[in-house]
């Protein structure tokens, strides 16, 4: 079989055909083909059912079909039937209507046309267009085994072409509607996504506004409380010094007491100012810490010397427990900042405890960790537990917020800026540790823990 593009010139034969009786099986086959193409709206299935049905029905050598769109001069073979596999396949090949005379002739005609290939002499080709509402929408081309076409054969082929044209039109309409439905679904999904994004943006903007308002409120409350806290020691200093300057002290001993009180107020004021400066440095990212080996026992001894008198003055039990080791427990950190953290935590525990006591303990965790690209042998968990007033569960999330105080009334009652825990958390995190606060509720005491890096692994003492 020669390639279609290289075939000779085709000429239309006269429309005179031999008569032959229509076999009952042909009508049944036509009905079967019609049923098959009506069962589906898939265009490729319709094409293939058509060529297979015609090929078997008329014992054709080859049948192929292609779609047609008005105004387009090129067609491509969409499906084909071959009587045996040795025949070359034309499937997928494209041709211009002007290149093959019988294609343009079939498009223009409403009846099948039979053309003779002048180069093959005896070979005849039957071509017919499929139509819907008198408009062509496809082409069927048959290569018969013999050159005999009866009028009944052509009637069957014409009827089938009409059925195929209708099926093709319905399949294309379904495809267009399906494509439109898909586009509508995609557009709807896109609109829903945009709506979701807008809602998310609106929610984030609302949350940001609420956070800004809350931050502004907290800062205002913080400044009000801090101003009060700063004025209290400052007024104390001014008052006691004024008494000394005005000669109100009756004797040198009373004058000494006035100066001592003024000095205490000055130290308290300095502590408050240092807290404010520390949190300002931390917020600005300008807090610089020099890390090095620190003796845990030395640190605990310093904390005890500062805070035990405070606890004893309130008649509170004060206990310190260190792990049993054969050598010193050395941690990696900044001594002054670790001392500041512990004084904050122990000072708070004593301040908010009226009966019972305060316990300071340490626990060694021998689990390697990495900090600043260095692997360390483990950590030390330091705990400060008290039997004090505790904190309700719903208020605990505010403990470590900058400029946030759990209870304004409590702050006015006990004093302080409310920055102790926030500063302690920032300092511990800067040294590679974490801080946790645990309280079962108001009146049930509390425990604050923080971790610090173990400088080297100590030798643990054996326990009985």
C-alpha positions in Angstrom: 0.0 0.0 0.0 1.5 3.3 -1.0 1.7 6.3 1.4 -1.4 8.5 1.0 0.7 11.6 0.4 2.4 9.9 -2.5 -0.7 8.4 -4.1 -1.6 9.3 -7.7 -4.4 11.6 -8.7 -7.8 10.4 -7.8 -10.8 10.9 -10.1 -14.5 10.6 -9.1 -16.3 7.6 -10.7 -19.8 7.9 -12.1 -22.5 7.4 -9.5 -23.7 4.1 -11.0 -23.3 1.0 -8.9 -24.2 -2.6 -9.1 -27.3 -3.8 -7.3 -27.1 -6.6 -4.8 -29.5 -7.9 -2.1 -28.9 -6.6 1.4 -27.9 -9.4 3.7 -29.7 -9.5 7.0 -26.4 -9.8 8.8 -25.3 -6.4 7.3 -28.3 -4.7 8.9 -27.6 -6.4 12.2 -24.0 -5.4 12.0 -25.0 -1.8 11.3 -27.4 -1.8 14.3 -24.6 -3.2 16.5 -22.1 -0.5 15.3 -24.8 2.2 15.9 -25.4 0.8 19.5 -21.7 0.8 20.2 -21.1 4.4 19.3 -24.2 5.6 21.1 -23.1 4.0 24.4 -20.2 6.4 24.8 -19.4 10.1 24.7 -15.6 9.4 24.3 -14.6 10.7 20.8 -11.7 8.2 20.4 -13.9 5.3 21.3 -16.5 6.4 18.7 -13.8 6.7 16.0 -12.4 3.3 16.7 -15.8 1.6 17.0 -16.6 3.1 13.6 -13.5 1.9 11.7 -13.6 -1.6 13.3 -17.3 -2.0 12.6 -17.0 -0.9 8.9 -13.8 -3.0 8.3 -15.4 -6.2 9.5 -18.8 -5.4 8.0 -17.5 -4.9 4.5 -14.3 -7.0 4.7 -12.3 -3.9 3.9 -8.6 -3.9 3.5 -8.2 -0.6 5.4 -10.6 1.9 7.0 -9.6 5.2 8.6 -11.4 8.2 10.0 -10.5 11.7 10.9 -12.2 14.7 12.5 -13.0 17.9 10.6 -13.5 21.4 11.8 -14.9 24.0 9.3 -12.3 26.5 8.1 -9.4 24.2 8.9 -7.7 22.8 5.8 -5.7 20.0 7.6 -7.0 16.7 9.0 -5.3 14.0 11.0 -6.1 10.3 11.0 -7.7 9.6 14.4 -8.3 5.9 14.1 -7.8 3.1 11.6 -8.6 -0.5 10.8 -6.2 -2.8 9.0 -7.1 -6.2 7.7 -3.7 -7.5 8.6 -0.7 -6.2 10.5 1.6 -6.2 7.5 -0.2 -3.1 6.2 1.6 0.2 7.0 -0.2 2.3 9.6 -1.4 5.8 8.7 -2.6 6.5 12.2 -1.7 10.1 13.4 -0.6 11.3 9.9 -1.9 14.7 8.8 -2.9 15.8 5.3 -4.1 18.9 3.7 -7.5 18.7 2.0 -6.0 20.2 -1.2 -3.4 17.5 -1.4 -5.9 14.7 -1.7 -8.8 15.5 -4.1 -11.2 12.9 -2.7 -11.0 14.4 0.8 -12.2 17.9 -0.2 -14.7 16.2 -2.5 -16.2 14.1 0.3 -16.4 17.2 2.5 -18.4 19.0 -0.1 -20.7 16.0 -1.0 -23.6 14.7 1.1 -23.3 11.2 -0.4 -20.4 8.8 -0.5 -18.0 9.2 -3.4 -15.9 6.5 -5.0 -12.6 7.5 -6.4 -10.2 5.4 -8.5 -6.4 5.7 -8.0 -5.0 6.2 -11.5 -1.6 5.0 -10.3 -3.0 1.7 -8.9 -5.5 1.4 -11.8 -7.8 -1.1 -10.1 -7.9 0.2 -6.6 -11.0 2.1 -5.6 -11.5 4.3 -2.4 -14.8 5.2 -0.8 -14.9 8.4 1.1 -17.9 10.0 3.0 -18.2 12.8 5.4 -19.9 12.5 8.7 -22.5 15.3 9.4 -24.6 16.9 12.0 -27.3 19.3 11.1 -26.0 19.3 7.5 -22.5 20.4 8.7 -19.5 18.1 8.1 -17.6 17.1 11.2 -15.5 14.2 10.0 -14.3 11.9 7.2 -14.5 8.1 6.7 -12.3 6.5 4.1 -12.5 2.8 3.1 -10.2 0.7 1.0 -12.2 -2.3 -0.1 -11.0 -5.8 -1.0 -13.1 -5.7 -4.1 -14.5 -2.9 -6.3 -18.1 -3.8 -6.0 -20.5 -1.4 -4.1 -24.2 -2.0 -4.2 -26.7 0.7 -3.7 -27.7 -1.0 -0.4 -24.1 -0.9 0.7 -24.0 2.8 0.1 -27.3 3.3 1.9 -25.9 1.5 4.9 -22.7 3.5 4.9 -24.6 6.7 4.5 -26.9 5.9 7.4 -23.9 4.9 9.6 -22.1 8.1 8.6 -25.1 10.1 9.8 -25.2 8.2 13.1 -21.4 8.8 13.5 -21.8 12.5 12.8 -24.5 12.8 15.5 -22.4 10.8 18.0 -19.3 13.0 17.2 -21.3 16.2 17.7 -22.7 14.9 21.0 -19.2 13.8 22.1 -17.7 17.2 21.2 -20.5 19.0 23.0 -20.0 16.9 26.0 -16.3 17.5 25.9 -16.8 21.2 25.6 -19.3 21.2 28.5 -16.9 19.0 30.5 -14.0 21.4 29.8 -16.2 24.3 30.7 -17.3 22.6 33.9 -13.6 21.9 34.7 -12.8 25.5 34.1 -15.7 26.7 36.3 -14.6 24.3 39.0 -11.0 25.6 38.7 -12.3 29.2 38.8 -14.5 28.4 41.7 -11.6 26.7 43.5 -9.4 29.7 42.7 -12.0 32.1 44.1 -12.4 30.0 47.2 -8.6 30.0 47.7 -8.4 33.7 47.2 -11.3 34.1 49.6 -9.5 31.9 52.1 -6.3 33.9 51.7 -8.2 37.1 52.2 -9.8 35.7 55.3 -6.5 34.5 56.5 -4.9 37.9 55.8 -7.9 39.6 57.5 -7.5 37.3 60.5 -3.8 37.9 60.7 -4.3 41.7 60.4 -6.9 41.5 63.2 -4.6 39.4 65.3 -1.7 41.8 64.7 -4.0 44.7 65.7 -5.0 42.9 68.9 -1.4 42.1 69.7 -0.4 45.7 69.1 -3.2 46.9 71.3 -2.3 44.4 74.0 1.4 45.3 73.7 0.5 49.0 74.0 -1.7 48.2 77.0 1.0 46.1 78.7 3.7 48.7 78.1 1.4 51.4 79.5 0.7 49.2 82.6 4.4 48.3 82.8 5.4 51.9 82.7 2.8 52.9 85.3 4.0 50.2 87.7 7.7 50.8 87.0 7.3 54.5 87.5 5.7 53.7 90.8 8.5 51.3 91.7 11.2 53.8 90.7 9.6 56.6 92.7 9.3 54.5 95.9 13.0 54.0 96.5 13.8 57.4 95.1 11.4 59.1 97.5 12.9 57.0 100.3 16.4 58.2 99.4 15.2 61.9 99.2 13.3 61.6 102.5 16.0 60.1 104.6 18.7 62.3 103.2 16.5 65.4 103.7 16.1 64.3 107.4 19.9 64.1 107.7 20.5 67.5 105.9 17.8 69.2 108.1 19.5 67.9 111.2 16.4 65.9 112.2 18.6 63.0 113.6 18.8 63.3 117.4 22.1 61.5 117.6 24.8 60.0 115.4 23.3 56.5 115.7 19.9 57.7 114.3 21.7 59.6 111.6 23.6 56.4 110.7 20.2 54.6 110.5 18.8 57.3 108.1 21.9 57.0 105.9 21.6 53.2 105.8 18.0 53.3 104.8 18.8 55.8 102.0 21.6 53.4 100.9 19.1 50.5 100.8 16.7 52.6 98.7 19.6 53.5 96.4 20.5 49.8 95.9 16.9 48.9 95.3 16.6 51.7 92.7 19.8 50.5 91.1 18.4 46.9 90.8 15.2 48.2 89.2 17.1 50.3 86.7 19.4 47.4 85.9 16.4 45.2 85.2 15.0 47.8 82.8 18.4 48.2 81.1 18.9 44.5 80.8 15.6 43.9 79.1 16.3 46.8 76.8 19.6 45.3 75.8 18.1 41.9 75.3 15.2 43.3 73.2 17.8 45.2 71.1 20.0 42.0 70.7 23.0 43.8 72.3 23.4 41.5 75.3 27.0 40.1 75.2 27.9 37.1 77.4 31.4 35.8 78.0 31.1 32.0 78.6 33.4 30.0 80.7 33.7 27.3 83.5 31.6 28.1 86.6 31.6 26.0 89.8 28.1 25.1 90.7 28.9 24.8 94.4 30.4 28.3 94.4 27.4 29.6 92.6 25.0 28.0 95.1 27.0 29.3 98.1 26.8 32.8 96.8 23.0 32.5 96.3 22.7 31.1 99.8 24.6 34.0 101.4 22.4 36.5 99.7 19.0 34.9 100.2 19.1 32.7 103.3 18.8 35.8 105.6 15.7 36.9 103.7 14.1 33.4 104.2 15.0 33.3 107.9 13.6 36.7 108.4 10.2 35.3 107.1 10.8 32.1 109.2 10.9 30.0 106.0 12.8 26.7 105.7 15.7 27.1 103.3 17.4 24.0 101.8 20.0 23.4 99.1 20.7 20.0 97.6 23.6 19.2 95.2 24.2 15.9 93.5 26.7 13.5 95.1 29.9 13.6 93.1 33.6 12.9 93.8 34.7 16.1 92.1 33.4 19.6 91.3 30.4 20.1 89.2 31.5 22.6 86.5 29.0 24.3 84.2 29.6 26.4 81.1 28.2 29.9 81.5 28.6 33.5 82.7 29.0 33.6 86.4 27.4 37.0 87.0 24.4 36.2 84.7 23.9 32.8 86.3 24.0 34.4 89.7 21.5 37.1 88.5 19.1 34.3 87.3 19.3 32.4 90.5 18.8 35.5 92.7 15.8 36.4 90.6 14.2 33.0 90.9 15.1 32.5 94.6 14.1 36.1 95.5 10.7 35.6 93.8 10.2 32.3 95.7 10.9 33.9 99.0 8.8 37.0 98.2 5.7 35.0 97.3 6.0 32.4 100.1 4.6 33.1 103.5 4.9 29.7 105.2 6.7 26.5 104.4 10.0 27.0 102.6 12.2 27.2 99.6 14.3 24.3 98.2 17.1 24.7 95.7 18.3 21.5 94.0 20.4 20.4 91.0 20.2 17.3 88.8 22.9 16.1 86.3 21.6 15.0 82.9 24.4 13.0 81.1 23.0 13.4 77.6 25.3 15.0 75.0 24.1 18.3 73.5 25.5 20.8 71.0 25.8 24.5 71.5 27.6 27.0 69.3 29.0 24.1 67.2 30.6 22.5 70.3 29.4 19.1 71.8 29.0 19.1 75.6 28.7 16.0 77.8 25.3 17.0 79.3 23.3 19.5 81.2 22.5 20.4 84.8 18.9 21.0 85.7 18.5 23.6 88.5 15.2 23.7 90.4 13.8 26.4 92.7 10.7 25.1 94.5 8.5 26.9 97.0 5.3 26.4 98.9 4.0 29.9 98.1 1.0 31.5 96.5 1.4 29.8 93.1 -0.1 30.9 89.8 -3.4 29.9 88.2 -3.1 27.8 85.1 -4.7 30.4 82.8 -2.2 33.1 83.9 1.0 31.1 83.5 1.4 31.9 79.8 2.0 35.6 80.7 4.9 34.9 83.2 7.6 35.1 80.6 6.1 37.9 78.4 8.1 41.1 78.4 6.2 44.1 79.8 3.5 41.6 81.1 2.7 41.2 84.8 0.4 38.3 85.9 -1.6 40.5 88.2 -1.4 44.3 88.6 -2.8 44.1 92.1 -0.2 41.5 93.1 2.5 43.6 91.6 1.5 46.6 93.6 1.3 44.4 96.7 4.7 42.7 96.4 6.6 45.3 94.3 9.0 44.8 91.4 8.9 45.5 87.7 7.7 42.0 86.7 10.7 41.6 84.5 12.6 39.0 86.6 11.3 35.9 84.8 11.5 37.4 81.3 15.1 38.5 81.9 16.0 35.1 83.4 14.5 33.3 80.5 16.4 35.4 77.9 19.7 35.0 79.8 19.4 31.2 80.2 18.5 30.8 76.5 21.5 33.0 75.6 23.7 30.5 77.5 22.1 27.4 75.7 19.5 26.5 78.3 15.7 26.5 78.8 13.4 27.8 81.6 10.2 26.2 82.7 7.6 27.2 85.3 5.4 24.7 87.0 2.4 25.4 89.3 -0.7 23.4 89.9 -2.7 26.6 90.7 -3.1 29.4 93.2 -2.1 28.5 96.8 -0.3 25.3 95.6 3.3 26.6 95.3 5.5 26.7 92.3 8.7 25.3 90.8 10.9 27.1 88.3 13.6 25.1 86.6 16.4 26.0 84.2 19.2 24.1 82.5 22.8 25.0 82.0 25.5 23.3 80.0 27.7 20.8 81.8 31.4 21.8 81.2 32.8 18.3 81.8 31.4 15.1 83.1 31.8 14.8 86.9 32.6 11.5 88.7 29.4 10.5 90.4 29.6 9.1 93.9 28.3 5.6 94.3 25.0 5.4 96.3 24.3 2.6 98.8 
